[in-house]
Amino acid sequence: MELRTADAAEIVRRLRRAHGQLAGVISMIESGRDCTEVVTQLAATSRALDRAGFKIVACGMRQCLEADAGSAEPGGTEADLERLFLALA
């Protein structure tokens, strides 16, 4: 499965945001911030990574549907998509 340019750009944007959030979490820990604040930001980082992963799985599903409809762009098998989805669970 290859990502389309627009999809890849959105996924990279989400991953860059998560990268920034993770850098913030590291900085918070190094500066001795309150554990509650650190965990809150870490949870936000985790959600950002999950959203990027779900977007990748959604792109795979769309490609499968298009392949079923006669598109020249093949998608992954149902088992492949299930493995991707479960990897995020």
Phi, psi and omega in degrees: 000126175251140180278140173289156185303314181295319179294316180300319180297318179293319180295316178298321178300315179295319180291324176296321177297315179297321178300314178296319179296318180296320176299322177295320178297315179300315179298320179297317180295314181297329181268003174078028180293161181301138182303324180298317178295319180297313182295322178299314179290324177295321177296320178296321178296317179298317178297321179297319177294319177300316181297321177296316179296317179296325178296320179297316179297318180298322177297320177296319178297317179298318179297322178296317180296319179293323178295321178295330181274007176097010178292152179283349184267108183285150176248182178281169177284167178301319179297321178299313181294322178297317178298317178298314181298314182293332177297335180270345184286000000 
